[in-house]
Amino acid sequence: MKITEQMTILEVLKAAPRTRKVFDRHRMRCRGCQGAVAETVAAGAWNHGLDPKQLVRELNEAAQAAE
């Protein structure tokens, strides 16, 4: 599975639970946030002062390590 900027944070967490560590490392406590249902990875990154492309790279690395 390839994670994209357009996926919701909840979609990412459900598809690749190990990505939680990436969100946690960036202090994005998304798994308990109501916004995770509708907020995209890109929007979440911007809201936390992060580069969306870099965050997607890290999320994909974590997801691939789980396979």
N, C-alpha and C positions, 0 to 999 in steps of 0.2 A: 504494500500500500504506500502510495506517495502522498505526503501531507502537503497541502497547498495553503496559500494565504487566505483563500476564500472559504475554507472549511471552518465550521464553528469549533470553538474550543472544546465543547462537549463531545463533538464527533471525534476529535483527535484523541481525547482522553479515553473514550470508549474503545476506539480501534487499536490504540497503542498505549496501554496503561503506563508503560515505562516513561512516557513523555512527561509524566507528572514531575519527575525529578528536574526536568528542564524548566518547567513553569516555576517550580519551587526555587530553583537557583536564581531566577530573575525576580523573585518575590511576587510572583503572580499566583496568588492563592485561588486560582480559577475553579478548582473542583468544588468549592463550597459557595461559589458566587452565582447568583441568579443570572448574571450576564453571560455566563458560559453557554447557556442554551442558545442564545441568538448572536452573541458576539463572535465575529470572525477572528482568526489568528492575527490577521493584519491589524484590525481595530484594537485588539488586546495589546499588541505590541506598541502601537502608537500611544495608547492610553497609559502605558507604563514607561514611555520614553525609550523604547527599543526600536532597532531597525527590523522591520518585518522580514526581510529576506534572510538576515542572519538568524532570526528566531526559527524560521522555517528550516533552514539548514540544520540547526541544532536538533530540532524536533525529528527531522528525518533520520539523522544519525542515531538518535535514541531509539526510534522505531525499528530501524534496521538491525540494531544490536539485539533487539528482542526476538528477531526471527531465527 
